[in-house]
Amino acid sequence: MGFSFKAAVFLIAFAFFNFASVAQTIKRRGVMWVAPTSETLWLNGYEVKEESDSDGIGREYIRRAEDRRWIPFYTRERYVLVTLGHRRHLVLVNDCPATKLCKVKVVNLFSGESKQIDTSATKTYKRNASPDEHLVIIPQAYAFSPDDRKVLIHLELIYISVPAEQRDLANRLNRSYKNWRYVVDSASGRVLREYRTSTLPRKWWT
């Protein structure tokens, strides 16, 4: 029985990292996210695609309706989810180079610069929530605010790292997980607000 529980937990994490590549698009809090592939996908006023080199490294491209050429904006290690901001010059990226490791980045299409913005939220969560070390929790961006100045980040539990036979321990650890969210500054990553609840107001950015 312990093995089946561990397998189920692993499959949750596996599905988390592979669903997007199969479905190509995911909707989160009303925002459409896309996992770029070699097939060009048209979204709301822009399209995205991925090109891979001989080493299998994927490079992500975007082209808005006003662009004449494709814009290379990101290089992935394993899998990414991206969405274009409301003002159409920032791209929000969920980059997961490993099964138990993710980072949130914002890419400026004007400058080509990218910045990781989840670090402060992750540190704040660890300090205030004190999660058990056996809980594998990753940051996931969900949306830009309407002016693109803020980003909603969820600290998601994807894995419980315990021996397969310790089902009771796994259940206890699962119950100890605090399902919190953070509003961060999209330029600096500074934490602006901590939501210690799974229920958010519609205008979470105010």
Helices and strands as residue ranges (DSSP letters): H 2-23, E 25-28, E 31-34, E 41-42, E 46-52, E 58-64, E 71-76, E 79-84, E 90-98, E 101-108, E 114-116, H 119-129, E 135-144, E 150-160, H 167-176, E 181-185, E 191-195
